[in-house]
């Protein structure tokens, strides 16, 4: 019985580790995407200002 419990515990630990790993990777991807999006928004705003100055 102990061997079964130990096997199930290790199996659950592996699943938890996999879940946490995926969560961390998705968090990193999302934060980089947000930074890029904010940077693009700033560039668009600067371009609009430059166009208005030229007029």
C-alpha angles and dihedrals in degrees: 000000000000092000091054092049091048091049092050091047092052090046090052091048090053092050091048091050092049091048093050092047092052090046092053093048092049090048091053092048092048094049092050090048091051092050091050091047092051091048092051090049091053091050091051091050091050091049091052091051091050091050092051091050091053092056 
